[in-house]
Amino acid sequence: MRNVLIMPCLDIKDGRVVKGVHFVGLKDAGDPVACAQAYCEAGADELAFLDITATIEGRKTMLKTVREVAAVTTIPFTVGGGIKSVGEAEAVLAAGADRVSISSAAFRNPSLIDEAVKLFAQEKVVVAIDVDLNQALPSGYEVYVDGGNKSTGKDAIEWAKEAEARGAAIILPTSKACDGAKTGYDLPLIRGIKAVVGVPVVASGGAGKPEHFLEAAEAGAEILLAASVFHFSEIGIQELKGYLSQNGVSVKY
């Protein structure tokens, strides 16, 4: 059985870790380097770094911060936000990231996924998808871009399927409706994507208690991403792994 991995997420704005609810109402959650180091020491399996305003502000990912975080990170490290070309992806990898996460640019130019996979190898390419409810679409879920601010009219499950077909190694959907609400992950979204892709799916958006992580693992997520519950010490990573293990989920110690 494959281990389910725990992935704290550093949402970065103006060089600081922040966290909001439904993508708004951001509040400070600390220094990214200190947070990254603490998560490595606490036993996290993966680390995500998302420059949440890069796309909206029309700028590149903050490479200086990526380098600083990479210098203290001892676990696989995925970076996203503002990556619009293979050249920018290459710069992020050169700054110390193990993987790049592409979202809005991949949606607007799907061949970017193909190019990145060809240039860097499949295991280095993650496709992130911001998602919100839209009952008019076949799956009931719509792709959003530009930091979750702009609707596209595209069915999220279909886009996940296409992203995998183009070579994405991991699909990272974030439910806008659940983000930061701590009421649980969007389980139908996880199940819907898992039903059409064979690569790992990340659960993202909504974790508030250990039971939510268990539900996501049971829904098929192989990587469990969370932010505020870890940032504000509401759930300890070792405590969470113990809970999951006791409930039949294979975790990495």
Secondary structure, 3 states (H helix, E strand, C coil): CCCEEEEEEEEEECCEEEEEECCEEEEEEECHHHHHHHHHHHCCCCEEEEECCHHHHCCCCCHHHHHHHHHHCCCCEEEECCCCCHHHHHHHHHCCCCEEEECHHHHHCCHHHHHHHHHHCHHHEEEEEEEEECCCCCCCEEEEECCCCEEEEEEHHHHHHHHHHCCCCEEEEEECCCCCCCCCCCHHHHHHHHCCCCCCEEEECCCCCHHHHHHHHHHCCCEEEECHHHHCCCCCHHHHHHHHHHCCCCECC
